[in-house]
């Protein structure tokens, strides 16, 4: 199975990329700030290790907005190296009262904010994120996706994606404009979206799980530990290797604010799972 994928047919990326959510704060969105120099060091090391697909969002920032992922990316990497793909998300609004969700009328401002903070004239890939952790079943995304499709026609966006969606949302979006990528929660211990992964594989759409090794204690059982011991690696590395083995359209975007943890994540690309491993993880 190839370790590369062509997003939208024209953006050739390493299937093991980098997620920027934990750069501003180890606690995720709105948490206590990390040292921004650490974040810049992680980004530079990521690119040196072969990362050419970075996933970010304008709403990835620490408490008080003092450290922001997009700012760190621009400061560390701009002018961007040739071949670097930066994906971002719009939809959620992180404010003093928590997270709310923008309307179609809000999306132009969100896209323009990402363009400005990243120092870009066009965004490679923009996901419409709906809901927070579980897909909002029965809720239409058509008006919002149409607004993004219009911005793509203007030339502000190269490719469109959808995030936190169900099969009906994917069909609704694809009837409006081409969908290049889907970003849902999915990992070795949470496989409920296998039907969406199958649909993506059939159509050549990238499937890019968030929380690729789980968001908590999902891997705390004997099966991944057994496989990890067999290979002499960590359980999270096995989780990443499993994602890459699960489908040729799956891209992994693990995130961290630590250079050593980044290096550990990237080493997962060299792990080849055997049939025995996959059976143990089934």
N, C-alpha and C positions, 0 to 999 in steps of 0.2 A: 504494500500500500504506500502510495507516495506521501512524502512529508510536506508537500506543498499543495496549494489549492488556488484556483483562479476565481477570485471574487468577481461576480458579474461578468465573467469571461475575459476580463482585461486587467485585473489587479492580482498579480501573482504573489502570494503570501506564504510564509512559513505557517504550518498548521498549529504550531505552538507559539502563541503571541503573548501579549501582556495586557492586563487589566489595571486601570489607573485609580480605581476607587479608593484603595488603601494608601495612596501616596500622601494625601493631605493629613490623614488621621488613621491610626491603627484600628480605631473603632468604627471606621466607615464614615458615612455622610454625617457631618455635623459634630463629630467627636473632637476631643482635644487635639490640638495641632501637633504634627510632627515637625522636626527640624527640616526646613525646605531644602537645605543642602543635601540631606540624605536622599530626598526624593529625586533631586537632579542627578545624583550619583547613580541611583538605581536605573534611571532612564538611560543614561549614557552607557552603563554596563549592559543593559538589555539590548541595545542596538549593537554593541560590540559582540554580543553572543549570538547575533543573528535574528533578533526580533525585528520584524518589518510590518507588524500589525499591532497597533496600540488602540485599545478600546477605552474611551473616556466619556465625560459628560460635563457640561457647564455647572451642573448641580453637585459635582463632587468637590466639596470643600469642607474645611474644618470649622469648628465652632467660631462664630463671628465672621466667617469668610476670610480669615487671615491667611490661610494657605489653600490654594486652589489647584486642582489637578491640571487644568488647561494651561494655567500660567507656568507651572513647573515644566510641562512639556515644551512650551514655546521657549522658555529660558534655557532649557537643557539642550534642545535639539534644533532650534531654528537658526539658520536656514536648514530645512529638513533634508536629510540625505535622499538621493534618488531611490525610488522604490519603496519608501516608507508609506504605509497606508494608515490613516488615522480615522477611526470610526467614532461617532458620538451618538448621543441619544437626546431626544426632545420629548416633551409631554409633561413630565413631573415638574412641579414648582416647589422648591424647598424654601420655606419662609419661617418667620418667627413662631408661627403656630403649627409648624410641622410640614408635612408633604401634602400638597393638593395637586390636582391635575388640570393642566391648561386646556383651553378650547382651541379650535382651529384658528381663531383669530390671534392666539398667542404664539403660534408656531413660527411665524416670520421673525418676530423679535428674538425667539430662542435660537433660531438658526443664525441670525446675524450676530448674536452674542457669542456663539461658538466660533464663527469666522473671525471675529475681532480678537477674542482671547487666545486663539490658536495662531493668529497671524496668517490666515489663509484667505484666498479668493474663492475657493470652492472646497466643499467638504467631500471627502472620498465616499463615505457611507454614513447615512443618518438613519437611525432606528426611531420609529414612533413607539414609545413605551406607553402601554395602557395598564392601568391598575398598578399595584405595588409588588406583591409577592405571589398572588394567585390570579390567573386570568379572569377578568370580569365577564363571565359567560353571559351571553345575550345582549351585551352592550355593543352597539355599532361603532366601528372605527372609521367609517367611510368618509365623513366630513373632514376629519383630521388628516386622513391619508391623502385625500384629494388636495388639501392645502399643501402638504409636503410635495406631492407630485407636481403641483404648479411651480413650486420653488425649484424643483429639478428641471422643469422646462425652461425656467429663467437662467439656468446655468449655475445656480448656487450650490447644487448637490449633484454628485456624480451617480450614486446608487442609493436605493432605498431599502430599508429593512423594517421589520416589526418585532416587538419584544413583549413578552409576557402575554402571549396570545393562545387561543385554542384553534382547532382546525377550521371552525367557521370563520374566525377572524382572518386566517391565512387566505382562505378562498375569497373573502370579501376584498382584501387588499389586492390580491392578484388580478381581480376583475377590473381594478382601477389603473394599476401601473405595475411594471415588473418588480418583483421582490427578490433582492439579491441575498438576503440573510435573515435568519430568525434567531432571536436571542431569548431563550427560555431557561428556567431553572431545570437542570438535568445533570445527574452524575451517577456514579456506579451504585449508589444507595438510594437513588430516586430516579426511576426510569418510567414515570407515568406518561411522558410525552413521546414514547417510542413511535406512536402513530404519526406524530408531526415530523420526527426525524426521518421516518420512512418516506413521507411525502416530499421532504426536502431532498432526500437522496434520489428519488425518482426524477425530480425536476432540476437537479444540479444547483439547488439553493444551499448556501452555507448554513450549518446549524452550529450556533456559537453559544454554548451554555454559560449562564452566569452561575456563580458559586460552583465552579467545576470540580472542586473536591469537597463540596458540602459547606454549609455555613455553621456547623456546630459539631456534634458528636456522632454524625451519621455513619462514620467508618469504624466505630468502636466495636467491632466484632472480630471473630477469629479468622474469617475467610480472607480479607485483604491482608491481615497481619501474616498469615501463612504464606501468601504469595510474595509479600514484601521480604520475608525472611529468606525465601528461596532465591531471590535475586540479590539480596544484600542491600536493599534500598528501603526508603521510608514508605509508610502507607499512603501519604498524599501523592508520592511519585507514582505509585501503582494506580491510584485514582486517575491521574493524568494520562498514564499509558493506556488505561482501559478506555478512556474517552477517545483517544486517537485511534484505537483499534476498533471502536464500535462502528465506525462508518467512514468512508473516504471524504465525506462532506463535513465532518465534525472538526471544528476549530476550538482549541482550548485557549482561554485567556486568564490564567491564574494571575492574581495580583499580590503585591507585597510592598512594604517600605524598607526592606532589608536586602542588601546586596547578596549576602550569603544565602538567604532564602530564595532569592531570584535564581542564583546559580543552581541550587538544588532543584527548583522547578524545571529549569531548562534541561537539566540532565535527564529528565524523564523521557525526552524524545529518543534517547538511545536504548530504552528498554523495549525489548521485543517479547510480548506475552505469548506463551505457548498454548496449545489446545488444553493442556492440563490446567494452566493458569486461568484461562477463560472459563473452563468448567467449574473451577473452584469459586470464581466470582459470579457465576450465573445465579 
